Amino acid sequence: MRYLDPKNDLTFKKVFGEHPHLLRSFLNALLPLAEGQQIEHIEYIPAELVPNIPLLKNSIVDVRCTDNRGRQFIVEMQMLWTDSFKNRILFNASKAYVKQLDRGHEYKGLKPVYALSLVNEDFEPNTGQYYHHYAIVHTEYPEKRIDGLQFVFVELPKFKAQNLTEKKLQILWLRYLTEIEDGTEQLPADLLEIPEVREAMEYLQESAFTREELATYDQYWDSISSERTLIEDAYSEGEEKKALSIARSMKAKGFDTPTIAELTGLSQELIERL
């Protein structure tokens, strides 16, 4: 038996976008909900159009829902990361929060919006933590907060289960996302002990997908590879422009060519032509 990667657009939406009880379990495990505030019932809501990140069109998988208390949840699987993502997520959640007034609600009736972003790259290099929770808090008294918007970012590559026998549901769901890859044949036996996680794994069986769906699955990985190349090329181009600007400035100040080449990484021939 072969299994597909749950982070792919096709599989992620099949598991969490078509089975509300699995999404409910996933959100209750991953979100920082207060005691007694567990999600009991979920209804999916249509995705809104939001600004695209330049160069990235396919790397964001979006699932949205609301619970029986009116709280909204935006779940995103992000295969690639750029600095623009945080602004996009803030815009996305803020728009969902404000749009509640379109239905005639008063300000006091606004319900919280939670944005959960699962990121398949490291983006906080200065910390070993993989779980990042942001809320609107008082700078001197963090226990005092303004309800409304909360953000959770999970850096999947940093996640390592400290104890593989750990049964905490958050750990098990993250192991589900990180330990099952394209072509996996042997599933972790302890994950199969949890009914909802076992069911989510069953939906990843390659044999359950049509030939057309598998083609779509492969096309998604191709698009991610193409977008990664575009990002790397854009970054390289930006670094080169920065180096050229520095070289021109150093040349104008009388630095010799070998020194400029050593400090900027540019060739002496290119510097001579500036």
Accessible surface in RSA format (square Angstrom, percent):
REM  Atomic radii and reference values for relative SASA: ProtOr
REM  Chains: A
REM  Algorithm: Lee & Richards
REM  Probe-radius: 1.40
REM  Slices: 20
REM RES _ NUM      All-atoms   Total-Side   Main-Chain    Non-polar    All polar
REM                ABS   REL    ABS   REL    ABS   REL    ABS   REL    ABS   REL
RES MET A   1   132.44  68.6  75.88  50.2  56.56 134.7  80.53  68.5  51.92  68.8
RES ARG A   2   111.08  46.6 106.89  54.5   4.20  10.0  42.04  57.5  69.04  41.8
RES TYR A   3    19.75   9.2  19.75  11.2   0.00   0.0   1.64   1.2  18.11  22.3
RES LEU A   4     4.90   2.7   4.90   3.5   0.00   0.0   4.90   3.4   0.00   0.0
RES ASP A   5    11.46   8.0  11.46  11.4   0.00   0.0   0.00   0.0  11.46  11.4
RES PRO A   6     0.57   0.4   0.54   0.5   0.02   0.1   0.54   0.4   0.02   0.1
RES LYS A   7    14.71   7.2  14.71   9.0   0.00   0.0   9.09   8.2   5.63   6.0
RES ASN A   8     0.11   0.1   0.11   0.1   0.00   0.0   0.00   0.0   0.11   0.1
RES ASP A   9    37.67  26.4  37.67  37.5   0.00   0.0   5.43  12.8  32.24  32.2
RES LEU A  10    36.64  20.4  31.91  22.8   4.72  11.9  34.16  24.0   2.48   6.7
RES THR A  11     0.10   0.1   0.00   0.0   0.10   0.2   0.10   0.1   0.00   0.0
RES PHE A  12     0.51   0.3   0.12   0.1   0.39   1.0   0.51   0.3   0.00   0.0
RES LYS A  13    87.58  42.7  87.20  53.5   0.38   0.9  41.30  37.2  46.27  49.3
RES LYS A  14    45.83  22.4  44.47  27.3   1.36   3.2  10.16   9.1  35.67  38.0
RES VAL A  15     0.60   0.4   0.60   0.5   0.00   0.0   0.60   0.5   0.00   0.0
RES PHE A  16     0.51   0.3   0.51   0.3   0.00   0.0   0.51   0.3   0.00   0.0
RES GLY A  17    24.87  30.7   0.00   N/A  24.87  30.7   7.71  21.2  17.16  38.4
RES GLU A  18   108.96  62.6  84.34  63.8  24.63  58.6  34.28  66.3  74.68  61.0
RES HIS A  19    32.78  17.9  32.00  22.2   0.77   2.0  16.75  17.3  16.02  18.6
RES PRO A  20    52.62  38.4  52.53  47.9   0.09   0.3  52.57  43.4   0.05   0.3
RES HIS A  21    69.90  38.2  67.00  46.6   2.90   7.4  53.99  55.6  15.91  18.5
RES LEU A  22     0.00   0.0   0.00   0.0   0.00   0.0   0.00   0.0   0.00   0.0
RES LEU A  23     0.08   0.0   0.08   0.1   0.00   0.0   0.08   0.1   0.00   0.0
RES ARG A  24    79.35  33.3  79.35  40.4   0.00   0.0   2.86   3.9  76.49  46.4
RES SER A  25    13.87  11.7   8.68  11.6   5.19  12.0  13.87  29.5   0.00   0.0
RES PHE A  26     0.29   0.1   0.29   0.2   0.00   0.0   0.29   0.2   0.00   0.0
RES LEU A  27     0.15   0.1   0.15   0.1   0.00   0.0   0.15   0.1   0.00   0.0
RES ASN A  28    33.86  23.4  21.00  20.3  12.86  31.0   8.82  21.2  25.04  24.2
RES ALA A  29    15.49  14.2   0.00   0.0  15.49  35.2   8.67  12.2   6.82  18.1
RES LEU A  30     0.00   0.0   0.00   0.0   0.00   0.0   0.00   0.0   0.00   0.0
RES LEU A  31    11.77   6.6   1.11   0.8  10.66  26.8   1.17   0.8  10.60  28.5
RES PRO A  32    44.14  32.2  16.23  14.8  27.91 101.5  29.49  24.4  14.65  91.1
RES LEU A  33    24.64  13.7   0.79   0.6  23.85  59.9   2.14   1.5  22.50  60.5
RES ALA A  34    66.06  60.7  50.16  77.4  15.89  36.2  61.49  86.6   4.56  12.1
RES GLU A  35   178.56 102.5 143.92 108.9  34.64  82.5  65.74 127.2 112.82  92.1
RES GLY A  36    54.80  67.6   0.00   N/A  54.80  67.6  37.61 103.2  17.19  38.5
RES GLN A  37    69.40  38.8  69.40  50.7   0.00   0.0  12.53  26.7  56.87  43.1
RES GLN A  38    81.51  45.6  79.90  58.4   1.60   3.8  47.62 101.4  33.88  25.7
RES ILE A  39     4.57   2.6   0.00   0.0   4.57  11.0   0.09   0.1   4.49  12.2
RES GLU A  40   108.68  62.4  89.66  67.8  19.02  45.3  34.94  67.6  73.74  60.2
RES HIS A  41    90.71  49.6  90.62  63.0   0.09   0.2  63.16  65.1  27.55  32.1
RES ILE A  42     8.40   4.8   0.35   0.3   8.05  19.4   0.35   0.3   8.05  21.8
RES GLU A  43   105.55  60.6 101.70  76.9   3.85   9.2  31.46  60.8  74.09  60.5
RES TYR A  44    77.80  36.3  51.80  29.5  26.00  67.7  51.80  38.9  26.00  32.1
RES ILE A  45    51.46  29.3  42.36  31.6   9.10  21.9  43.87  31.6   7.59  20.6
RES PRO A  46   118.48  86.4 101.03  92.1  17.45  63.4 112.72  93.1   5.76  35.8
RES ALA A  47    71.09  65.4  40.92  63.1  30.17  68.6  40.92  57.6  30.17  79.9
RES GLU A  48    36.13  20.7  22.30  16.9  13.83  32.9  20.11  38.9  16.02  13.1
RES LEU A  49   167.30  93.2 156.80 112.2  10.50  26.4 158.32 111.2   8.98  24.2
RES VAL A  50    25.57  16.8   8.13   7.4  17.43  42.0  11.66  10.1  13.91  37.7
RES PRO A  51    80.20  58.4  66.65  60.8  13.55  49.3  78.71  65.0   1.49   9.2
RES ASN A  52   118.66  81.8  93.13  90.0  25.54  61.5  17.58  42.3 101.09  97.7
RES ILE A  53    11.78   6.7   8.75   6.5   3.03   7.3   8.88   6.4   2.90   7.9
RES PRO A  54   102.56  74.7  85.85  78.3  16.71  60.7  98.32  81.2   4.24  26.4
RES LEU A  55    78.78  43.9  59.33  42.4  19.45  48.9  65.72  46.2  13.06  35.1
RES LEU A  56     3.65   2.0   0.32   0.2   3.32   8.4   0.59   0.4   3.06   8.2
RES LYS A  57   171.68  83.8 139.62  85.7  32.06  76.3  85.07  76.6  86.61  92.3
RES ASN A  58    66.91  46.1  59.51  57.5   7.40  17.8   9.94  23.9  56.97  55.1
RES SER A  59     0.50   0.4   0.05   0.1   0.45   1.0   0.00   0.0   0.50   0.7
RES ILE A  60    35.96  20.5  17.52  13.1  18.44  44.4  17.52  12.6  18.44  50.0
RES VAL A  61     0.10   0.1   0.00   0.0   0.10   0.2   0.10   0.1   0.00   0.0
RES ASP A  62    31.06  21.8  19.16  19.1  11.90  28.1  15.17  35.7  15.89  15.8
RES VAL A  63     8.65   5.7   4.76   4.3   3.89   9.4   8.65   7.5   0.00   0.0
RES ARG A  64     8.58   3.6   2.05   1.0   6.53  15.6   0.23   0.3   8.35   5.1
RES CYS A  65     0.00   0.0   0.00   0.0   0.00   0.0   0.00   0.0   0.00   0.0
RES THR A  66    28.61  20.3  28.15  28.5   0.46   1.1  23.82  32.0   4.78   7.2
RES ASP A  67     8.35   5.8   0.01   0.0   8.33  19.7   1.29   3.0   7.05   7.0
RES ASN A  68    83.44  57.5  43.12  41.7  40.31  97.1  28.70  69.1  54.74  52.9
RES ARG A  69    82.42  34.6  68.80  35.1  13.62  32.4  42.52  58.1  39.90  24.2
RES GLY A  70    29.58  36.5   0.00   N/A  29.58  36.5  22.78  62.5   6.80  15.2
RES ARG A  71    11.32   4.8  11.32   5.8   0.00   0.0   9.42  12.9   1.90   1.2
RES GLN A  72    17.45   9.8  17.45  12.8   0.00   0.0   4.29   9.1  13.16  10.0
RES PHE A  73     1.30   0.7   1.17   0.7   0.13   0.3   1.17   0.7   0.13   0.4
RES ILE A  74     4.99   2.8   4.42   3.3   0.57   1.4   4.42   3.2   0.57   1.5
RES VAL A  75     0.15   0.1   0.15   0.1   0.00   0.0   0.15   0.1   0.00   0.0
RES GLU A  76     3.64   2.1   3.64   2.8   0.00   0.0   3.11   6.0   0.53   0.4
RES MET A  77     0.00   0.0   0.00   0.0   0.00   0.0   0.00   0.0   0.00   0.0
RES GLN A  78     0.00   0.0   0.00   0.0   0.00   0.0   0.00   0.0   0.00   0.0
RES MET A  79     7.41   3.8   7.41   4.9   0.00   0.0   7.41   6.3   0.00   0.0
RES LEU A  80     1.33   0.7   1.33   1.0   0.00   0.0   1.33   0.9   0.00   0.0
RES TRP A  81    34.15  13.7  20.42   9.9  13.73  32.2  15.61   8.3  18.54  30.1
RES THR A  82    30.30  21.5  23.82  24.2   6.47  15.4  30.26  40.6   0.04   0.1
RES ASP A  83   127.89  89.6 113.55 113.0  14.34  33.9  39.16  92.2  88.73  88.5
RES SER A  84    47.72  40.3  43.69  58.3   4.03   9.3  12.91  27.5  34.81  48.8
RES PHE A  85     0.00   0.0   0.00   0.0   0.00   0.0   0.00   0.0   0.00   0.0
RES LYS A  86    76.75  37.4  72.41  44.4   4.34  10.3  47.99  43.2  28.76  30.6
RES ASN A  87   107.11  73.9 102.27  98.8   4.83  11.6  25.50  61.4  81.61  78.9
RES ARG A  88    25.96  10.9  18.73   9.5   7.23  17.2  10.87  14.9  15.09   9.1
RES ILE A  89     4.43   2.5   4.17   3.1   0.26   0.6   4.34   3.1   0.09   0.2
RES LEU A  90    92.17  51.3  91.90  65.7   0.27   0.7  91.96  64.6   0.21   0.6
RES PHE A  91    95.03  47.5  89.43  55.4   5.60  14.6  94.34  57.2   0.69   2.0
RES ASN A  92     2.09   1.4   2.05   2.0   0.05   0.1   1.46   3.5   0.63   0.6
RES ALA A  93     0.68   0.6   0.62   1.0   0.06   0.1   0.62   0.9   0.06   0.2
RES SER A  94    35.53  30.0  34.85  46.5   0.68   1.6  28.08  59.8   7.46  10.4
RES LYS A  95    75.60  36.9  68.21  41.9   7.39  17.6  46.92  42.2  28.68  30.6
RES ALA A  96     2.18   2.0   0.35   0.5   1.83   4.2   1.61   2.3   0.57   1.5
RES TYR A  97    50.83  23.7  50.83  28.9   0.00   0.0  29.46  22.1  21.36  26.3
RES VAL A  98    91.94  60.5  90.82  82.2   1.12   2.7  91.61  79.6   0.34   0.9
RES LYS A  99    97.19  47.4  93.86  57.6   3.33   7.9  56.61  51.0  40.59  43.2
RES GLN A 100     1.25   0.7   1.01   0.7   0.24   0.6   0.18   0.4   1.07   0.8
RES LEU A 101    55.34  30.8  42.79  30.6  12.55  31.5  42.89  30.1  12.45  33.5
RES ASP A 102   112.17  78.6  74.97  74.6  37.20  88.0  30.90  72.7  81.27  81.1
RES ARG A 103   153.86  64.6 120.52  61.4  33.34  79.4  71.66  97.9  82.20  49.8
RES GLY A 104    66.75  82.3   0.00   N/A  66.75  82.3  37.16 102.0  29.60  66.3
RES HIS A 105    75.22  41.1  61.77  42.9  13.44  34.4  42.50  43.8  32.72  38.1
RES GLU A 106   113.72  65.3 103.97  78.7   9.74  23.2  50.58  97.8  63.14  51.5
RES TYR A 107   172.20  80.4 162.03  92.2  10.18  26.5 117.27  88.1  54.94  67.7
RES LYS A 108   184.32  89.9 142.99  87.7  41.33  98.4  99.23  89.3  85.09  90.6
RES GLY A 109    26.09  32.2   0.00   N/A  26.09  32.2  24.38  66.9   1.72   3.8
RES LEU A 110    31.35  17.5  12.10   8.7  19.25  48.4  12.10   8.5  19.25  51.8
RES LYS A 111    86.09  42.0  86.04  52.8   0.05   0.1  33.38  30.0  52.71  56.1
RES PRO A 112    35.03  25.5  34.49  31.4   0.55   2.0  34.49  28.5   0.55   3.4
RES VAL A 113     0.08   0.1   0.00   0.0   0.08   0.2   0.00   0.0   0.08   0.2
RES TYR A 114    18.85   8.8  18.28  10.4   0.57   1.5   1.72   1.3  17.12  21.1
RES ALA A 115     2.94   2.7   2.28   3.5   0.66   1.5   2.28   3.2   0.66   1.8
RES LEU A 116     1.59   0.9   1.48   1.1   0.11   0.3   1.48   1.0   0.11   0.3
RES SER A 117     1.49   1.3   1.49   2.0   0.00   0.0   0.00   0.0   1.49   2.1
RES LEU A 118     0.00   0.0   0.00   0.0   0.00   0.0   0.00   0.0   0.00   0.0
RES VAL A 119     0.00   0.0   0.00   0.0   0.00   0.0   0.00   0.0   0.00   0.0
RES ASN A 120    39.85  27.5  32.25  31.2   7.60  18.3   0.00   0.0  39.85  38.5
RES GLU A 121    40.72  23.4  38.01  28.8   2.71   6.5  19.06  36.9  21.66  17.7
RES ASP A 122    83.12  58.2  57.53  57.3  25.59  60.5  20.74  48.8  62.38  62.2
RES PHE A 123    24.50  12.3   0.95   0.6  23.55  61.3   8.00   4.9  16.50  47.2
RES GLU A 124    38.33  22.0  38.33  29.0   0.00   0.0   3.49   6.8  34.84  28.4
RES PRO A 125   116.07  84.6  81.49  74.3  34.58 125.7  88.17  72.8  27.90 173.4
RES ASN A 126   150.04 103.5 112.91 109.1  37.13  89.4  39.41  94.8 110.64 106.9
RES THR A 127    46.89  33.3  35.37  35.9  11.52  27.5  36.94  49.6   9.94  15.0
RES GLY A 128    70.24  86.6   0.00   N/A  70.24  86.6  40.00 109.8  30.24  67.7
RES GLN A 129   121.99  68.2 115.34  84.3   6.66  15.9  36.31  77.3  85.68  65.0
RES TYR A 130    44.72  20.9  44.46  25.3   0.26   0.7  33.32  25.0  11.39  14.0
RES TYR A 131    56.04  26.2  44.96  25.6  11.08  28.8  42.45  31.9  13.59  16.8
RES HIS A 132    19.49  10.7  15.42  10.7   4.07  10.4   6.79   7.0  12.70  14.8
RES HIS A 133    71.48  39.1  38.62  26.8  32.86  84.1  19.88  20.5  51.60  60.0
RES TYR A 134    93.42  43.6  90.58  51.5   2.84   7.4  79.33  59.6  14.09  17.4
RES ALA A 135    29.85  27.4   4.19   6.5  25.66  58.4   6.82   9.6  23.03  61.0
RES ILE A 136    77.67  44.2  73.29  54.6   4.38  10.6  77.47  55.8   0.20   0.5
RES VAL A 137    62.90  41.4  42.46  38.4  20.43  49.2  44.86  39.0  18.04  48.9
RES HIS A 138    81.26  44.4  68.97  47.9  12.30  31.5  52.41  54.0  28.85  33.6
RES THR A 139   133.59  95.0  99.33 100.7  34.25  81.6  84.23 113.1  49.36  74.6
RES GLU A 140   129.06  74.1 103.35  78.2  25.71  61.2  35.37  68.4  93.69  76.5
RES TYR A 141   107.45  50.2 107.09  60.9   0.35   0.9  65.35  49.1  42.10  51.9
RES PRO A 142    82.14  59.9  78.31  71.4   3.83  13.9  78.53  64.8   3.61  22.4
RES GLU A 143   128.19  73.6  94.15  71.2  34.04  81.0  71.47 138.2  56.72  46.3
RES LYS A 144   120.90  59.0 115.13  70.6   5.77  13.7  68.67  61.8  52.23  55.6
RES ARG A 145   111.95  47.0  79.84  40.7  32.11  76.5  30.27  41.4  81.68  49.5
RES ILE A 146   119.46  68.0 113.42  84.5   6.04  14.6 116.61  84.0   2.86   7.7
RES ASP A 147   102.14  71.5  84.53  84.1  17.61  41.6  27.25  64.1  74.89  74.7
RES GLY A 148     7.18   8.9   0.00   N/A   7.18   8.9   5.80  15.9   1.38   3.1
RES LEU A 149    21.95  12.2  21.54  15.4   0.41   1.0  21.61  15.2   0.35   0.9
RES GLN A 150    22.43  12.5  21.58  15.8   0.85   2.0   5.11  10.9  17.32  13.1
RES PHE A 151    23.38  11.7  23.33  14.5   0.04   0.1  23.38  14.2   0.00   0.0
RES VAL A 152     1.72   1.1   1.27   1.1   0.45   1.1   1.27   1.1   0.45   1.2
RES PHE A 153     9.02   4.5   9.02   5.6   0.00   0.0   9.02   5.5   0.00   0.0
RES VAL A 154     0.00   0.0   0.00   0.0   0.00   0.0   0.00   0.0   0.00   0.0
RES GLU A 155     0.00   0.0   0.00   0.0   0.00   0.0   0.00   0.0   0.00   0.0
RES LEU A 156     3.14   1.7   1.08   0.8   2.07   5.2   1.23   0.9   1.92   5.2
RES PRO A 157    55.26  40.3  33.08  30.2  22.18  80.6  45.93  37.9   9.33  58.0
RES LYS A 158    39.85  19.4  21.47  13.2  18.39  43.8  27.99  25.2  11.86  12.6
RES PHE A 159     9.32   4.7   4.06   2.5   5.26  13.7   4.06   2.5   5.26  15.0
RES LYS A 160   137.43  67.0 129.06  79.2   8.37  19.9 109.61  98.7  27.81  29.6
RES ALA A 161    21.88  20.1   0.77   1.2  21.10  48.0   1.22   1.7  20.66  54.7
RES GLN A 162   175.44  98.1 136.05  99.4  39.39  93.8  65.19 138.8 110.25  83.6
RES ASN A 163    79.43  54.8  74.13  71.6   5.31  12.8  22.19  53.4  57.25  55.3
RES LEU A 164   108.37  60.4 103.12  73.8   5.25  13.2 103.17  72.5   5.21  14.0
RES THR A 165    94.67  67.3  86.01  87.2   8.66  20.6  73.50  98.7  21.17  32.0
RES GLU A 166    69.24  39.8  64.29  48.6   4.95  11.8  11.63  22.5  57.61  47.0
RES LYS A 167    90.09  44.0  76.82  47.1  13.28  31.6  58.33  52.5  31.77  33.8
RES LYS A 168   126.95  61.9 115.22  70.7  11.73  27.9  73.29  66.0  53.67  57.2
RES LEU A 169    52.24  29.1  47.23  33.8   5.01  12.6  47.23  33.2   5.01  13.5
RES GLN A 170    29.99  16.8  29.06  21.2   0.94   2.2   1.22   2.6  28.77  21.8
RES ILE A 171    26.32  15.0  26.32  19.6   0.00   0.0  26.32  19.0   0.00   0.0
RES LEU A 172     0.05   0.0   0.05   0.0   0.00   0.0   0.05   0.0   0.00   0.0
RES TRP A 173     0.00   0.0   0.00   0.0   0.00   0.0   0.00   0.0   0.00   0.0
RES LEU A 174     0.00   0.0   0.00   0.0   0.00   0.0   0.00   0.0   0.00   0.0
RES ARG A 175     8.08   3.4   8.08   4.1   0.00   0.0   0.01   0.0   8.07   4.9
RES TYR A 176     0.00   0.0   0.00   0.0   0.00   0.0   0.00   0.0   0.00   0.0
RES LEU A 177     0.00   0.0   0.00   0.0   0.00   0.0   0.00   0.0   0.00   0.0
RES THR A 178    35.81  25.5  19.35  19.6  16.46  39.2  19.22  25.8  16.59  25.1
RES GLU A 179    66.97  38.4  44.28  33.5  22.69  54.0  32.64  63.1  34.34  28.0
RES ILE A 180     0.00   0.0   0.00   0.0   0.00   0.0   0.00   0.0   0.00   0.0
RES GLU A 181   103.19  59.2 103.19  78.1   0.00   0.0  22.92  44.3  80.27  65.5
RES ASP A 182    80.11  56.1  55.57  55.3  24.54  58.0  17.28  40.7  62.83  62.7
RES GLY A 183    18.87  23.3   0.00   N/A  18.87  23.3   8.05  22.1  10.82  24.2
RES THR A 184    26.89  19.1  16.91  17.1   9.97  23.8  19.28  25.9   7.60  11.5
RES GLU A 185   112.90  64.8  94.98  71.9  17.92  42.7  27.07  52.4  85.83  70.1
RES GLN A 186   156.43  87.5 141.17 103.2  15.26  36.3  58.44 124.4  97.99  74.3
RES LEU A 187    18.76  10.4  10.39   7.4   8.36  21.0  10.73   7.5   8.03  21.6
RES PRO A 188    29.58  21.6  16.87  15.4  12.71  46.2  29.29  24.2   0.29   1.8
RES ALA A 189    75.71  69.6  66.22 102.2   9.49  21.6  66.51  93.7   9.20  24.4
RES ASP A 190    28.13  19.7  25.72  25.6   2.41   5.7  18.77  44.2   9.36   9.3
RES LEU A 191     0.00   0.0   0.00   0.0   0.00   0.0   0.00   0.0   0.00   0.0
RES LEU A 192    62.90  35.0  59.52  42.6   3.38   8.5  59.86  42.0   3.04   8.2
RES GLU A 193   109.55  62.9  84.13  63.7  25.41  60.5  42.25  81.7  67.29  54.9
RES ILE A 194    32.74  18.6  32.74  24.4   0.00   0.0  32.74  23.6   0.00   0.0
RES PRO A 195    81.49  59.4  77.75  70.9   3.74  13.6  78.09  64.5   3.40  21.1
RES GLU A 196    47.06  27.0  44.38  33.6   2.68   6.4  13.57  26.2  33.50  27.3
RES VAL A 197     0.00   0.0   0.00   0.0   0.00   0.0   0.00   0.0   0.00   0.0
RES ARG A 198    92.15  38.7  92.11  47.0   0.04   0.1  24.63  33.7  67.52  40.9
RES GLU A 199    44.72  25.7  43.52  32.9   1.20   2.9  18.96  36.7  25.76  21.0
RES ALA A 200     0.00   0.0   0.00   0.0   0.00   0.0   0.00   0.0   0.00   0.0
RES MET A 201     0.84   0.4   0.84   0.6   0.00   0.0   0.84   0.7   0.00   0.0
RES GLU A 202    85.45  49.1  79.66  60.3   5.78  13.8  24.47  47.3  60.98  49.8
RES TYR A 203    55.09  25.7  54.03  30.7   1.06   2.8  37.05  27.8  18.05  22.2
RES LEU A 204     0.04   0.0   0.04   0.0   0.00   0.0   0.04   0.0   0.00   0.0
RES GLN A 205    42.04  23.5  42.04  30.7   0.00   0.0   0.28   0.6  41.76  31.7
RES GLU A 206    47.64  27.3  46.82  35.4   0.82   2.0  11.22  21.7  36.41  29.7
RES SER A 207    93.34  78.9  53.95  72.0  39.39  90.7  55.19 117.5  38.15  53.4
RES ALA A 208    60.27  55.4  27.11  41.8  33.17  75.4  38.98  54.9  21.30  56.4
RES PHE A 209    13.74   6.9   0.18   0.1  13.56  35.3   1.41   0.9  12.33  35.3
RES THR A 210    74.50  53.0  66.50  67.4   8.00  19.1  71.47  96.0   3.03   4.6
RES ARG A 211   203.86  85.6 193.46  98.6  10.40  24.8  72.51  99.1 131.34  79.6
RES GLU A 212   124.45  71.5 119.46  90.4   4.99  11.9  69.69 134.8  54.76  44.7
RES GLU A 213    56.68  32.5  55.26  41.8   1.42   3.4  19.13  37.0  37.55  30.7
RES LEU A 214    45.56  25.4  45.38  32.5   0.19   0.5  45.43  31.9   0.13   0.4
RES ALA A 215    45.51  41.8  38.16  58.9   7.34  16.7  44.29  62.4   1.21   3.2
RES THR A 216    67.98  48.4  67.16  68.1   0.82   2.0  41.74  56.1  26.24  39.7
RES TYR A 217     3.50   1.6   3.50   2.0   0.00   0.0   3.50   2.6   0.00   0.0
RES ASP A 218    78.43  54.9  76.96  76.6   1.47   3.5  24.40  57.4  54.03  53.9
RES GLN A 219   114.59  64.1 109.88  80.3   4.71  11.2  37.86  80.6  76.73  58.2
RES TYR A 220    17.87   8.3  12.39   7.1   5.48  14.3  17.42  13.1   0.45   0.6
RES TRP A 221    59.37  23.8  54.73  26.5   4.63  10.9  54.20  28.9   5.16   8.4
RES ASP A 222    92.74  65.0  89.73  89.3   3.01   7.1  27.92  65.7  64.82  64.6
RES SER A 223    23.17  19.6  16.49  22.0   6.67  15.4  22.16  47.2   1.01   1.4
RES ILE A 224     9.36   5.3   9.36   7.0   0.00   0.0   9.36   6.7   0.00   0.0
RES SER A 225    65.86  55.7  60.07  80.2   5.79  13.3  28.47  60.6  37.39  52.4
RES SER A 226    65.06  55.0  57.42  76.6   7.65  17.6  33.00  70.3  32.07  44.9
RES GLU A 227     8.12   4.7   8.12   6.1   0.00   0.0   6.80  13.1   1.32   1.1
RES ARG A 228    89.07  37.4  89.07  45.4   0.00   0.0  36.47  49.8  52.61  31.9
RES THR A 229    69.14  49.2  68.84  69.8   0.30   0.7  45.28  60.8  23.86  36.1
RES LEU A 230    85.22  47.5  83.31  59.6   1.91   4.8  83.31  58.5   1.91   5.1
RES ILE A 231    39.02  22.2  38.21  28.5   0.81   2.0  38.29  27.6   0.73   2.0
RES GLU A 232    96.56  55.4  93.92  71.1   2.64   6.3  38.17  73.8  58.39  47.7
RES ASP A 233    83.05  58.2  77.45  77.1   5.60  13.2  27.75  65.3  55.30  55.2
RES ALA A 234    45.41  41.8  32.75  50.5  12.66  28.8  36.64  51.6   8.77  23.2
RES TYR A 235   146.74  68.5 137.22  78.1   9.52  24.8 108.72  81.7  38.02  46.9
RES SER A 236    68.39  57.8  60.09  80.2   8.30  19.1  36.12  76.9  32.27  45.2
RES GLU A 237    94.79  54.4  90.91  68.8   3.88   9.2  32.68  63.2  62.11  50.7
RES GLY A 238    35.29  43.5   0.00   N/A  35.29  43.5  29.89  82.0   5.39  12.1
RES GLU A 239    68.93  39.6  64.50  48.8   4.43  10.5  22.71  43.9  46.22  37.7
RES GLU A 240    89.49  51.4  83.86  63.4   5.63  13.4  24.64  47.7  64.85  52.9
RES LYS A 241   129.33  63.1 123.10  75.5   6.23  14.8  77.68  69.9  51.65  55.0
RES LYS A 242   119.11  58.1 112.02  68.7   7.09  16.9  75.87  68.3  43.24  46.1
RES ALA A 243    14.50  13.3  12.83  19.8   1.67   3.8  14.18  20.0   0.32   0.8
RES LEU A 244    31.19  17.4  31.19  22.3   0.00   0.0  31.19  21.9   0.00   0.0
RES SER A 245    65.97  55.7  60.84  81.2   5.13  11.8  24.54  52.3  41.42  58.0
RES ILE A 246    81.47  46.4  78.60  58.6   2.87   6.9  81.47  58.7   0.00   0.0
RES ALA A 247     0.00   0.0   0.00   0.0   0.00   0.0   0.00   0.0   0.00   0.0
RES ARG A 248   128.71  54.0 121.80  62.1   6.92  16.5  52.96  72.4  75.75  45.9
RES SER A 249    51.36  43.4  42.56  56.8   8.80  20.3  31.38  66.8  19.98  28.0
RES MET A 250    21.05  10.9  20.96  13.9   0.09   0.2  16.22  13.8   4.82   6.4
RES LYS A 251    69.76  34.0  57.37  35.2  12.38  29.5  52.41  47.2  17.35  18.5
RES ALA A 252    93.11  85.6  47.80  73.8  45.31 103.1  61.10  86.0  32.01  84.8
RES LYS A 253   157.85  77.0 121.70  74.7  36.15  86.1  78.32  70.5  79.53  84.7
RES GLY A 254    64.61  79.7   0.00   N/A  64.61  79.7  35.48  97.4  29.13  65.2
RES PHE A 255    94.91  47.5  80.14  49.6  14.77  38.4  86.17  52.2   8.73  25.0
RES ASP A 256    80.88  56.7  70.47  70.1  10.40  24.6  45.45 107.0  35.42  35.3
RES THR A 257    21.57  15.3  18.05  18.3   3.53   8.4   5.39   7.2  16.18  24.5
RES PRO A 258    74.54  54.3  69.35  63.2   5.19  18.9  70.01  57.8   4.53  28.1
RES THR A 259    43.31  30.8  41.94  42.5   1.37   3.3  23.20  31.2  20.10  30.4
RES ILE A 260     0.51   0.3   0.51   0.4   0.00   0.0   0.51   0.4   0.00   0.0
RES ALA A 261    15.71  14.4  10.74  16.6   4.97  11.3  10.98  15.5   4.73  12.5
RES GLU A 262   145.48  83.5 112.79  85.3  32.68  77.8  44.72  86.5 100.75  82.3
RES LEU A 263   118.73  66.1  84.53  60.5  34.20  86.0  87.03  61.1  31.70  85.3
RES THR A 264    25.53  18.2   1.02   1.0  24.51  58.4   8.27  11.1  17.26  26.1
RES GLY A 265    70.75  87.3   0.00   N/A  70.75  87.3  35.67  97.9  35.08  78.6
RES LEU A 266    22.53  12.5  15.59  11.2   6.93  17.4  17.90  12.6   4.63  12.5
RES SER A 267    65.39  55.3  50.95  68.0  14.45  33.3  50.82 108.2  14.58  20.4
RES GLN A 268    93.69  52.4  89.32  65.3   4.36  10.4  24.21  51.5  69.48  52.7
RES GLU A 269   123.71  71.0 114.44  86.6   9.27  22.1  42.74  82.7  80.97  66.1
RES LEU A 270    42.66  23.8  42.48  30.4   0.18   0.5  42.48  29.8   0.18   0.5
RES ILE A 271     0.07   0.0   0.07   0.1   0.00   0.0   0.07   0.1   0.00   0.0
RES GLU A 272   107.80  61.9  87.97  66.6  19.83  47.2  35.83  69.3  71.97  58.8
RES ARG A 273   161.25  67.7 124.52  63.5  36.73  87.4  71.79  98.1  89.46  54.2
RES LEU A 274    59.94  33.4  11.65   8.3  48.30 121.4  40.65  28.5  19.30  51.9
END  Absolute sums over single chains surface
CHAIN  1 A    15172.2      12419.0       2753.2       8355.2       6817.0
END  Absolute sums over all chains
TOTAL         15172.2      12419.0       2753.2       8355.2       6817.0
